[in-house]
Amino acid sequence: MSVLPDLHLHYVQICQNLSQPENPFIARVLQEADKNDEITTKGITLKLAGNNHLVPVPRVTDDDLEVLLSVLGQAAFVTGLDVAYNLLTDAGAKTMATFLQESSTLQYLNLMFNDIGTSGAELIAGALHNNRSLMHLRMTGNKIGNQGGMFFASMLKINSTLEKLDLGDCDLGLQCLIETAIALTQNKSLKAINLNRPLLSTQQEESTVHIARMLRSNSSLVELHLSKHEMKTFGVQQLCEALYANSSLRYLDLSCNNITCDGAKFLGELLKRNHTLQILELDANRIEDVGAIYLSEALATQNRGLQVLSIVSNNITGEGLVALAQAMQSNLKLSHIYIWGNKLDRSTCEAFSELIGVGRLELECTDVVPYEVDGEVFLAELSHGLGKHRYWSPRCAAVAPSAANASLDIVTVSEY
């Protein structure tokens, strides 16, 4: 049996050699890792996120990261690193880029919500030109801008290892979105991408047109997030027509757009013809009762592929919500539905209470729970939903069922 390096001892030694003060947060996490008996067989993810602790921790700085990566250079069993919500800048990105060029074991890297800018994005994207290990990268919330996103678009034309890329809330621009779509017509390895909340200065939906064109030819993308793209009926029509013949995309996120009942009509037609799509996220749009009925008709009669539907906050009243509940009675494939934020009248409460009461809808698979007051049924909110752990996840355990979390949040390597 091989002798494992002592991560904590190695960390202390390097801090002393560099006259760098120890970060007690890093020291504690490395001590915990040293006690893990499974690191040789499964690999571990070091969780150093600065936002998920009941007791405040000293956040990781650029200098802390340099020492940490010196330790990890000799620890091939560390296959994941989560340093989200810390104080990393472009200097830290430079250190990380050097590590990625030399490391052959890191599969998961979470850098979300640090202070990495355009130059840091260029360095990290450049390192991935030759990296053959990293499969999942989260850059969410770093203000890399349009130019920083362009570097990642160029990387996607070269890299054939990366499977999940999260560029949500990164201030991407129109040019970056178009270049990314063009890159994905060539890339055959990427399975999931988050392009949420770009900064668009036009209402012409050019980016949606290019993304739709990409979906006509791309056969590897499984998950696509297009939240906050100011998408309207025209954009939805373009996507739906592209997805008629697409047999790979299983998760489509169109939340927080300007989709009305007219857009929902195209989505209903899509559901009648496409049986590959499994998760459809439409939160915070305006499909209303007419749009909900379009979806319910497709689900009740012809679609047997969709498993998860999220229509939170869409100004839907009892008419539309009851129609969806009735669709679930005949469509046994649809297992998850999220409806909170709509107008839950008496008919809605009774319909969903019945679904839950007979066991057709499990409480783990929806965001409402029935209760009675003076013989009348009401619905209360449950803290469930597709975005529950998109920006934060428990430190110790994964959350089931998996449909309650975007797959971009589910790490493929074993977690510690």
C-alpha positions in Angstrom: 0.0 0.0 0.0 1.4 3.4 -1.0 2.0 6.0 1.6 -0.1 9.1 1.1 1.3 12.6 1.4 0.2 14.5 4.5 -1.7 17.4 3.0 -1.8 19.5 6.1 1.9 18.9 7.0 2.9 19.7 3.5 0.8 22.9 3.7 2.5 24.0 6.9 5.9 23.4 5.5 5.3 25.4 2.4 3.8 28.3 4.4 7.0 28.3 6.5 9.3 28.2 3.5 7.5 31.1 1.8 7.0 33.0 5.1 3.3 33.0 4.3 0.8 33.0 7.2 -1.4 29.9 7.3 -5.0 30.2 6.5 -6.9 28.4 9.3 -9.8 27.5 6.9 -7.4 25.8 4.4 -5.6 24.1 7.2 -8.8 22.6 8.7 -10.1 21.4 5.3 -6.7 19.7 4.6 -6.8 18.1 8.0 -10.2 16.7 7.3 -9.0 15.4 3.9 -6.1 13.6 5.6 -8.6 11.6 7.6 -10.5 10.4 4.5 -9.9 6.7 4.0 -11.3 6.6 0.4 -9.0 9.2 -1.2 -6.9 6.5 -2.9 -9.8 4.8 -4.6 -12.3 7.5 -5.4 -10.5 10.8 -5.3 -11.8 13.8 -3.4 -13.0 17.4 -3.9 -11.6 20.0 -1.6 -14.5 22.3 -0.6 -13.1 25.7 0.2 -16.1 27.8 -0.8 -16.3 31.0 1.3 -20.1 31.1 1.6 -21.4 27.9 3.1 -20.3 28.0 6.7 -22.2 28.8 9.7 -19.1 30.3 11.3 -17.4 32.9 9.1 -14.1 31.7 7.6 -11.1 33.7 6.3 -11.6 33.7 2.6 -8.9 32.3 0.2 -6.7 35.0 -1.3 -4.3 34.9 -4.3 -1.4 34.2 -1.9 -3.3 31.4 -0.2 -4.1 29.8 -3.5 -0.5 29.8 -4.6 0.5 27.8 -1.5 -2.5 25.5 -1.8 -1.7 24.6 -5.4 1.9 23.9 -4.4 0.4 21.2 -2.1 -2.0 19.8 -4.7 0.8 19.5 -7.2 1.9 16.4 -5.3 -1.6 15.1 -4.5 -3.0 13.3 -7.6 -5.9 11.9 -5.5 -7.4 15.5 -5.3 -9.7 15.5 -8.4 -11.9 18.5 -7.5 -11.4 22.0 -6.1 -14.1 24.4 -5.0 -12.8 27.9 -4.2 -16.1 29.7 -5.0 -17.0 33.0 -3.2 -13.4 33.9 -2.2 -11.1 36.8 -3.0 -9.3 35.5 -6.1 -8.3 38.0 -8.7 -6.5 37.9 -12.0 -3.2 37.1 -10.1 -4.9 34.0 -8.7 -6.2 33.1 -12.1 -2.6 33.2 -13.4 -1.5 30.8 -10.7 -4.5 28.6 -11.5 -3.7 28.7 -15.2 -0.1 27.5 -14.6 -1.5 24.7 -12.4 -4.0 23.6 -15.1 -1.2 23.4 -17.6 0.8 21.1 -15.3 -1.9 19.2 -13.6 -3.3 16.0 -15.1 -5.7 15.0 -12.4 -8.0 17.9 -11.6 -11.5 17.2 -13.1 -13.7 19.7 -11.4 -12.9 23.4 -10.7 -15.3 25.9 -9.2 -14.2 29.6 -9.3 -17.6 31.1 -9.2 -18.1 34.6 -7.7 -14.5 35.7 -7.3 -13.0 38.8 -8.8 -11.5 37.4 -11.9 -11.6 39.7 -14.9 -10.9 39.6 -18.6 -7.1 39.0 -18.3 -7.7 36.2 -15.9 -10.2 34.6 -18.2 -7.7 34.7 -21.0 -5.1 32.9 -18.9 -7.5 30.1 -17.7 -9.0 29.6 -21.2 -5.5 29.5 -22.7 -4.5 26.8 -20.2 -7.4 24.7 -21.3 -6.1 24.6 -24.9 -3.8 21.8 -23.8 -5.4 20.5 -20.6 -6.7 17.0 -20.9 -8.2 16.4 -17.4 -10.6 19.2 -16.5 -14.2 18.2 -17.3 -16.2 20.7 -15.3 -15.5 24.5 -14.9 -17.6 27.1 -13.2 -16.8 30.7 -13.8 -20.2 32.0 -12.7 -20.3 35.6 -11.5 -16.7 36.6 -12.5 -17.0 39.8 -14.6 -14.9 38.5 -17.5 -17.0 40.5 -20.0 -17.5 40.0 -23.7 -13.8 39.8 -24.4 -13.2 37.2 -21.6 -16.1 35.1 -23.0 -14.5 35.3 -26.5 -11.4 33.6 -25.1 -13.6 30.7 -23.8 -15.4 30.5 -27.2 -12.0 30.1 -28.9 -11.0 27.5 -26.3 -14.1 25.4 -27.2 -12.9 25.1 -30.8 -9.7 23.4 -29.5 -10.5 21.6 -26.2 -12.0 18.1 -26.5 -12.1 17.2 -22.8 -14.4 19.8 -21.1 -18.0 18.6 -20.6 -19.6 21.3 -18.5 -18.9 25.0 -18.7 -20.7 27.6 -16.5 -20.4 31.2 -17.8 -23.6 32.5 -16.2 -23.6 36.1 -14.8 -20.3 36.8 -16.4 -21.4 40.0 -18.3 -21.1 38.2 -21.7 -22.0 40.2 -24.8 -23.6 39.5 -28.1 -20.4 38.8 -30.0 -19.3 36.3 -27.4 -22.7 34.5 -27.6 -22.5 34.3 -31.3 -18.9 33.0 -31.3 -19.8 30.4 -28.6 -22.6 29.2 -30.7 -20.3 28.9 -33.7 -17.7 27.0 -31.6 -20.4 24.5 -30.5 -21.1 23.6 -34.1 -17.6 22.1 -34.1 -17.2 21.0 -30.5 -18.3 17.4 -29.9 -17.4 17.0 -26.2 -19.3 19.8 -24.3 -22.5 18.4 -22.7 -23.7 21.3 -20.6 -23.3 25.1 -20.8 -24.7 28.0 -18.8 -25.0 31.3 -20.7 -27.4 33.1 -18.3 -27.7 36.8 -18.0 -25.6 38.3 -20.8 -25.5 42.1 -21.4 -27.4 42.6 -24.6 -27.8 46.1 -26.2 -30.2 44.9 -28.9 -33.7 43.6 -29.0 -33.2 41.7 -32.3 -32.5 38.3 -30.7 -29.5 37.7 -33.0 -27.8 35.5 -30.4 -30.9 33.3 -30.2 -30.9 32.8 -33.9 -27.3 31.6 -33.8 -27.9 29.3 -30.9 -30.9 27.8 -32.7 -28.7 27.3 -35.8 -26.1 25.5 -33.6 -28.8 23.2 -32.1 -29.7 22.0 -35.6 -26.2 20.5 -36.0 -24.9 19.9 -32.5 -25.5 16.3 -31.3 -23.6 16.3 -28.0 -25.2 19.2 -26.0 -27.5 17.8 -23.2 -28.1 20.9 -21.1 -28.5 24.6 -22.1 -29.2 27.6 -19.9 -30.5 30.7 -21.6 -32.0 32.6 -18.6 -32.4 36.4 -18.8 -31.8 36.7 -22.6 -34.8 39.0 -23.1 -36.2 36.3 -25.3 -39.6 36.8 -26.9 -41.9 34.9 -29.2 -39.5 35.1 -32.2 -36.6 33.7 -30.2 -38.7 30.8 -28.8 -39.9 30.0 -32.3 -36.4 29.8 -33.6 -35.3 27.5 -30.8 -38.4 25.2 -31.1 -38.0 24.8 -34.8 -34.3 23.9 -34.3 -35.2 21.3 -31.6 -37.8 19.5 -33.7 -35.0 17.3 -35.1 -32.6 17.5 -32.2 -32.2 14.2 -30.3 -29.6 15.1 -27.7 -30.8 18.1 -25.6 -32.6 17.0 -22.5 -32.5 20.2 -20.3 -33.7 23.6 -21.6 -33.7 26.6 -19.3 -35.6 29.6 -20.6 -36.4 31.2 -17.2 -36.6 35.0 -16.7 -37.3 35.9 -20.3 -40.3 37.7 -22.0 -42.1 34.5 -23.1 -45.9 34.9 -23.4 -48.6 32.6 -24.4 -47.6 32.9 -28.0 -44.2 31.6 -27.2 -45.8 28.8 -25.1 -47.7 27.8 -28.2 -44.5 27.0 -30.0 -43.2 25.1 -26.9 -46.4 23.1 -26.9 -45.8 22.2 -30.5 -42.3 21.3 -29.6 -43.4 18.9 -26.9 -45.7 17.2 -29.4 -42.9 16.5 -31.8 -39.8 16.2 -29.6 -39.6 13.3 -27.1 -36.0 13.8 -26.0 -36.4 16.9 -23.9 -36.8 15.9 -20.2 -36.5 19.1 -18.2 -38.2 22.4 -19.2 -37.6 25.5 -17.0 -39.9 28.5 -17.7 -39.8 30.3 -14.4 -40.6 34.1 -14.3 -42.1 34.4 -17.8 -45.7 35.4 -18.7 -47.3 32.4 -20.3 -50.5 32.8 -18.2 -53.5 30.4 -18.5 -53.5 30.2 -22.3 -49.8 29.2 -22.4 -50.3 26.7 -19.6 -53.2 25.1 -21.5 -51.0 24.8 -24.6 -48.4 22.9 -22.6 -51.0 20.8 -20.8 -52.6 19.7 -24.1 -49.2 18.5 -25.5 -48.4 16.7 -22.2 -51.8 15.0 -21.9 -52.0 13.8 -25.5 -48.7 13.3 -27.3 -45.6 14.0 -25.2 -44.2 11.1 -23.1 -40.6 12.4 -22.7 -40.8 15.4 -20.4 -40.2 14.5 -16.8 -39.8 18.0 -15.1 -41.7 21.2 -15.8 -41.1 24.4 -13.8 -43.5 27.3 -14.4 -43.0 29.3 -11.2 -44.2 32.9 -11.3 -46.0 32.9 -14.7 -49.3 34.7 -13.8 -51.2 31.4 -14.2 -54.6 31.1 -12.4 -56.6 28.0 -11.6 -57.7 27.4 -15.2 -54.2 26.8 -16.4 -52.9 25.0 -13.3 -55.8 22.6 -13.1 -55.3 21.8 -16.8 -51.7 20.8 -16.0 -52.8 18.8 -13.0 -55.2 16.9 -15.2 -52.5 16.3 -17.7 -50.4 14.6 -15.0 -53.3 12.2 -14.4 -52.9 10.8 -18.0 -49.2 11.5 -18.4 -47.3 9.3 -15.9 -43.9 10.2 -17.3 -44.1 13.8 -15.9 -42.9 13.3 -12.3 -41.8 16.8 -11.2 -43.8 20.1 -11.4 -43.1 23.4 -9.7 -45.9 26.0 -9.6 -45.3 28.4 -6.7 -45.7 32.1 -7.5 -48.8 31.7 -9.6 -52.4 32.4 -8.5 -53.2 29.3 -6.4 -57.0 29.5 -6.1 -59.3 26.9 -4.5 -59.5 24.7 -7.7 -55.7 24.6 -7.9 -55.3 23.7 -4.2 -57.8 20.9 -4.6 -56.3 19.5 -7.8 -52.7 19.4 -6.5 -53.8 18.1 -3.1 -55.5 15.2 -4.9 -52.4 14.5 -6.9 -50.3 14.4 -3.8 -52.9 12.5 -1.8 -53.1 9.6 -4.2 -49.4 9.4 -4.5 -49.3 10.6 -8.2 -47.1 13.6 -7.2 -44.4 13.1 -4.5 -43.6 16.0 -2.1 -40.0 15.8 -3.1 -41.0 16.5 -6.7 -42.9 19.7 -6.3 -42.7 23.0 -4.4 -46.1 22.9 -2.7 -47.6 21.0 0.1 -51.4 20.9 1.0 -52.8 21.7 4.4 -56.4 22.3 5.7 -58.0 25.1 7.7 -61.7 24.8 8.6 -62.1 22.0 6.1 -60.7 24.1 3.2 -57.5 23.0 1.4 -54.6 25.4 0.9 -51.1 25.0 -0.5 -47.9 26.1 1.3 -44.5 26.6 -0.4 -41.8 24.0 -0.2 -38.2 25.0 -0.7 -37.8 22.9 -3.8 -36.9 23.8 -7.3 -34.5 23.4 -10.2 -32.3 26.3 -9.0 -32.3 25.3 -5.3 -28.6 24.6 -5.3 -27.4 26.5 -8.4 -25.4 29.0 -6.4 -25.0 27.2 -3.1 -24.9 23.6 -2.1 -24.6 21.8 1.2 -21.0 21.0 2.2 -21.5 17.5 3.3 -24.0 15.7 1.1 -25.6 15.7 -2.3 -29.3 16.5 -2.5 -31.8 14.0 -3.9 -33.6 13.7 -6.2 -31.2 14.8 -8.8 -33.9 16.5 -10.9 -34.1 19.2 -8.2 -30.7 20.4 -9.2 -29.3 21.5 -12.5 -26.8 18.9 -13.7 -24.2 21.7 -13.9 -24.2 21.5 -10.1 -23.7 17.7 -9.9 -20.1 16.9 -9.8 -19.0 13.8 -11.7 -16.1 13.1 -9.4 -16.5 11.9 -5.9 -17.0 14.6 -3.3 -15.7 14.8 0.2 
